[in-house]
Structures are given as structure tokens and as C-alpha cells.
Amino acid sequence: MKKIFILLTIFSLISCNSQGKKPIPGVTEYQKNLNMQFKDASRSPLKKRDLKKFEKLDFFKVDSSFVTVANLQKIENAPLFKMATTTDRTAFYKEYGNLLFMLKGKEFQLTLYQSQEDLENEDTKDLLFLPFTDNTSGNESYGAGRYMNLSINDITKDNTIVLNFNNTYNPYCAYNELFSCPLTPRKNHIDIAVKAGIKTFKK
């Protein structure tokens, strides 16, 4: 009888603890994973004072009209170039290709990049980098632009790739000026308000 009581007590404590845990905020898995990363002190870019008060990141409402299929025009033998950053750090990238796509009934083109650092690492050599600004930049979203991570493995045999602007993130320097972040090239501007994805960080 005593053993049964002890087991019931342990089960009750576990049950209470699991019920007491706050669920990770976020509408989609992408948002939940990003919020979980920012809550984790070992991975978060937030300053200590901001981390103490942090609850969740702000996102625009998820909007399926900002999910589109882009045609990729690959750029062969593109040279490395220095991409400007928020600090004196030198970052080398090459143009991987041009993305042609439609949003809100308008045609746009963005350049897709690949970093030298990723190319030299076996684990990240397939990563592609898409920085962009739009008509929310500097107001509802971060002024220096937002980022989207893609992969060579996402490209179909027909040279198309899905762009989901709901799955965007801010450069770390939006949260902490100690980080060095690539600045979005001027040509990577979308001349509409992309009200999808991450919003500016309110400290």
C-alpha cells in the first residue's frame, strides 16, 4: 500500500510539472522553433536584459499568398565578391542564381547567394542565402532587411524552388549590435509590402 502511495505521489508531481510548463508560442512549427531558439540562453542572440523579459517574437499573420514558386536562373562560374556587413568584417559571397516569381499579381526578381564560409563546410555547402527588403522595411520589419534560408536540395529538376515568406527571420544584429550581419544588396528589394514572416524586434 505504501509503495502504491509513493508511486501515485510521484505520478502526481510529474503530471503537475508537465501541466505547469508553458507551451512554446507560435502559430506554425517554424515560429515555435524560432521562439524556442531565442528562449535558449545558449543559442539566443538576445542581450541578457532582453532575454530575461523575452516571451516571443512578433510575426505577421500567416498568409498563404506569400508562398510562391520561383523559377531559378542559375549563374554559372560566378566570382566571389565582398558583401557589405554591419561591421568591418569582410564577408565573401557569390551569386548563385536569379529567382523570378510572382507576388500579389506582380513579377519580381531576387538574387540568391551562397557564402564562401558555407561552401567550405561539408555540413553547410548546400545552403543558400536570400536577403531582401520590401516596403515594410524600416517600419514594421527590420530596416536592413530580412533573410530566408534555402537549400540546393530544395531546387526541383525543373529549376523551380518554393519561397515561403512566412518563414523569414531577422539578422542577429537586429537584436544585438555586437553581431556582424550581411547588408541586403540594393537590387534585392521587393516593391510591395511583404506582410508575412518576422516583424521588427521591440526591445
Order of alpha helices (4+ residues) and beta strands (2+ residues): alpha-alpha-alpha-beta-beta-beta-beta-alpha-beta-beta-beta-beta
